[in-house]
Amino acid sequence: MTLKDYLDQKGLSTYAFAKEMSEVGREVNQSVVWRWCAGKQRPDWTTVPYITKATGGKVTALDDGLYATQRECFAAGLAIPKHYKVFRCRYVKEK
């Protein structure tokens, strides 16, 4: 599930989600959350665990495409699920 889908499903604004992020220990601005949802910016890999925590595990690094390259996945200590494959040096979910 993408972060945008999660916010839409829960009826949360980007401002409300930024507040939830601060409650789990990561201060972010509402405009940053908007850029994540719009695909204009990806969160820093150290921020992604806080996104997962704030969403109760609904949005993960690979499901939202927040980590796309093998290098980023390994740097974050993420295991690559078996249903992902490498495509142009990026991990994508197989259909």
C-alpha positions in Angstrom: 0.0 0.0 0.0 1.3 3.4 -0.8 1.4 6.2 1.7 -1.1 8.2 -0.4 -3.5 5.2 -0.5 -3.1 4.8 3.3 -3.9 8.5 3.9 -6.9 8.3 1.6 -8.2 5.2 3.2 -7.8 6.6 6.7 -9.1 10.1 5.7 -5.9 11.7 7.0 -4.5 14.9 5.7 -0.8 15.4 5.1 -0.8 17.7 8.1 -2.4 15.0 10.3 0.1 12.4 9.2 3.1 14.8 9.8 1.7 15.1 13.4 1.5 11.3 13.7 5.1 11.0 12.5 6.2 13.4 15.3 4.3 11.2 17.8 6.4 8.2 16.8 9.7 10.1 17.0 10.4 11.7 13.6 9.6 15.4 13.0 8.5 16.1 9.5 6.8 19.0 7.8 3.4 18.7 6.2 4.9 19.8 2.8 7.4 17.0 3.0 4.6 14.5 3.5 2.8 16.0 0.5 6.0 15.6 -1.7 6.2 11.9 -0.6 2.6 11.3 -1.6 3.0 13.2 -4.9 6.1 11.2 -5.8 8.2 14.4 -5.9 10.6 13.2 -3.2 11.5 10.0 -1.4 12.0 9.9 2.3 15.5 9.4 3.7 16.0 5.7 4.4 16.3 6.5 8.1 12.8 7.9 8.0 11.1 4.9 6.5 10.9 2.8 9.7 9.0 5.7 11.3 6.6 5.8 8.4 6.0 2.0 8.9 5.5 2.6 12.6 3.1 5.5 12.1 1.0 3.5 9.7 0.9 0.4 11.9 2.9 -1.6 9.4 0.6 -0.8 6.5 3.2 1.1 4.5 6.6 -0.5 4.1 9.7 0.4 2.3 9.2 -1.9 -0.6 5.4 -1.7 -0.9 5.6 2.1 -1.4 8.7 1.9 -3.6 10.5 4.1 -1.0 13.5 1.9 -1.4 14.0 1.0 -5.0 17.7 0.2 -5.5 19.5 -2.8 -4.2 22.1 -0.6 -2.6 19.4 1.3 -0.6 17.8 -1.9 0.5 21.0 -3.4 1.8 22.0 -0.1 3.4 18.8 -0.1 5.4 19.2 -3.7 6.3 16.0 -4.7 4.4 15.5 -8.2 3.1 14.1 -8.4 -0.4 10.9 -10.5 -0.5 10.8 -13.4 -2.9 8.0 -11.8 -5.0 10.2 -8.9 -6.0 12.5 -9.1 -8.9 15.3 -6.8 -10.2 14.3 -4.6 -13.1 16.9 -2.0 -14.3 18.6 -2.2 -10.9 15.3 -1.5 -9.1 13.2 -3.9 -7.2 9.6 -4.2 -8.5 6.8 -6.4 -7.4 6.0 -9.2 -9.8 2.5 -9.4 -11.2 
